[in-house]
Amino acid sequence: MRMHKVLTIAKRDYLATVRTKAFVFGLVLAPILFGGGSIGMSLLKGKPDLTDRHVAILDHTGVVADALVSAAREKNERDMFDKKTHRQIAARYVFETIAPAADAAARQKQLLALSNRVRSKQLVAFLEIGKDALIPPKPSDDAVDFDLGTNKKTDPDKAVSYYTNAGGIDEMRMWLNGPINDGVRLARLARLGIDLKRNPDLAASVRIDGLSLVERDERTGAIEAARKRSEFEVFVPMAVAIILVMIVMVGSAPMLQNVTQDKSQRIVETLLGAASPFELMTGKVLGSAAVSVTSSLLYVIAGVVAVNAMGVAGLLPLTIIPWFYVYLLTDVVMLCAFAAAMGACCSTPQDAQNLAIVLLMPCVIPMFMLVTVLREPNGMLATAMSLVPPFTPILMLLRQAMPNGVPVWQPWVGLADALIFAVATVWAASRIFRVAILMQGKPPRLAEALRWALKG
Amino acid sequence: MDAIQISHVTRTFGSVTAIDDLSLTVPQGSIYGFIGPNGSGKTTTMRMIVNIFYPDRGEIRLFGDGRPETSTDLIGYLPEERGLYQKMTVQALLEFYGELRSGHSVKAEVARWLERLELAHRATDKTETLSKGMSQKVQFIATVIPEPKLLILDEPFSGLDPVSAEAIRAAILDLRRRGVTVILSTHDMHLAESLCDYILMIFRGRKVLDGTLSSIQDRYGEDTIRVTAEGGTAAVQSLPGVEQIRDLGQIQELRLARGADPQEALRALVAQARVTSFSLMKPTLHDIFMRIAGPAAEEANHANA
């Protein structure tokens, strides 16, 4: 391989990309698009729906509804208005108690009437508290479940039924879980002669503080107190992984179109007159890697400044940065070689567009895995997936960026896997690229492309 | 030393044999013209010389022992299907191609060639703003910078206006004078006759003609008569020994059957029409091409098959 040819091609492709307006817009727009959801949520959070939330209660026990009404009253007093500005900041919860129907037929009619009130938006929901809800469930009786979020078929007499047509995340239902259970426990204790109203502190909740582990300072030998854990411990690793995905996509996504464009504009054959297919592809991949490193500088510097400004710099060890770049280059080389081979197989930009989704898979699948990995970073699924080469760069980095980190051997094994896979991808892609780059017409079938990769 | 030695090269694509047992020697410093119908294998042969395609069988050697894969820096290749990076300026594009081949700066050469082909005033323009003729001149310059030892041009004159074509022709002749070996393919038989030292005709993947124009013509002998007579085509009908008439408009071209006497044809013609001109000549390259690959030859081939 003649390096001057590779570098000349890389330089041209690099300059052709970074000098475009699309690249500059991409640098700015990508974070906005990725962060758009959070920004939207923040904006909406600032403007909550303040319409009263009316809920009807059919209480067959006759004792739980009062607890709910008073819990709603307390919540309204506590949360409805901003303490300083006295401006309303939350919707009012309004509960009305309705006498339950006497027999089964009347009950059905009553449920229908209340459902219609929900449909006509007079109510947001209605509750039916079963007459036996106060009887503690037996350990074997798994059908009895006060978790309103389950779909288990329960005996309505033993359960609390929550009827609504609200979609998505229902804050009312989530909130009700606490007051209903408190009300039921209160009633049970009252039956046993314990009046919690006289001793309200008995039922007071205890706060749980999440703390890090206690460590010994290596320099002074002193044992340092555990620090309080915050939501940034999840946010920072997630942000690191998302930044990696963004940069990889900015660097590798244009490759497919570029190769197809070179092919459809008949530029490729002139280039092949001066450089071998492998030199041409390597130059293009190197150019894309340089584009990725360029865009990464912006995001990495911005990220470091941001975590310092938020005072959470301690959550992101600087040792993660070399890993970030190793994973970035491995991922970009892998995806760009793959994209170059696919681009060579396409004759028109439409063909390339149809294949673009395949190229995004190594980035999209880890994004779907984010929550799973954040919940159990050292679980079996997270560990296994982070050792699968196409996903290693993103998922292993995410796991490494989390407070507990990963066993020392895993990043090295993952990196070795990823590097071997990247080299194999470049090798196979160059063979496909060489055969396909001058072909016109219908793109080859997968079996045909695989045959080229194996047999050249 | 020969510039190219092709020995028994065969190249297939699936079940199609694009080149079948081709052997060819291209002397250094010559202009070799490749002719043949579309799809006959000219471009495949050129691509194998440039190392874009590999032969299935046989061997290609450049400048003695050099193999194509180690000699690409010596070759300037202008493909038939050629495009330019649309967003690059003429200057930047030519410097890119020059540096890609040579590994060093080619600024001075770029300036000299732009001046020579009257493109200096467009050096800073993007290539997307150029006319087709100008684009082809830019593509030609990209091929000859830095000066190659072997220049391979696949239909370099297609789509060029006469002025641009003349400029490219002069440049090719100048390069040949400086020792550059040139291979070019063309469908223009007059151009091949006037420009090329040697001619190779490939038909259905096989070599059917190879040599200088005169050696090729000698194989056919003086069997062609060009005549101008009153009455045009009607006047030359039914002449003895004439097996084919080609009407060129003001002139009629007659092909004599093997062993036929041109004097008999002349006597018969004079007896029935007033003759303005009559010349006996070797067949033109166009005529030879048509005899091999024209519809009559196709019919004969089918009949023999």
Chai-1 contact restraints between the chains, C-beta under 6 A:
chainA,res_idxA,chainB,res_idxB,connection_type,confidence,min_distance_angstrom,max_distance_angstrom,comment,restraint_id
A,H4,B,G103,contact,1.0,0.0,6.0,A-B,restraint_1
A,K5,B,L100,contact,1.0,0.0,6.0,A-B,restraint_2
A,T8,B,E99,contact,1.0,0.0,6.0,A-B,restraint_3
A,T8,B,L100,contact,1.0,0.0,6.0,A-B,restraint_4
A,R12,B,F96,contact,1.0,0.0,6.0,A-B,restraint_5
A,Q265,B,G83,contact,1.0,0.0,6.0,A-B,restraint_6
A,R266,B,E81,contact,1.0,0.0,6.0,A-B,restraint_7
A,R266,B,R82,contact,1.0,0.0,6.0,A-B,restraint_8
A,R266,B,G83,contact,1.0,0.0,6.0,A-B,restraint_9
A,I267,B,G83,contact,1.0,0.0,6.0,A-B,restraint_10
A,E269,B,P79,contact,1.0,0.0,6.0,A-B,restraint_11
A,T270,B,P79,contact,1.0,0.0,6.0,A-B,restraint_12
A,T270,B,R82,contact,1.0,0.0,6.0,A-B,restraint_13
A,L272,B,I52,contact,1.0,0.0,6.0,A-B,restraint_14
A,G273,B,V50,contact,1.0,0.0,6.0,A-B,restraint_15
A,G273,B,Y77,contact,1.0,0.0,6.0,A-B,restraint_16
A,A274,B,L100,contact,1.0,0.0,6.0,A-B,restraint_17
A,A274,B,R101,contact,1.0,0.0,6.0,A-B,restraint_18
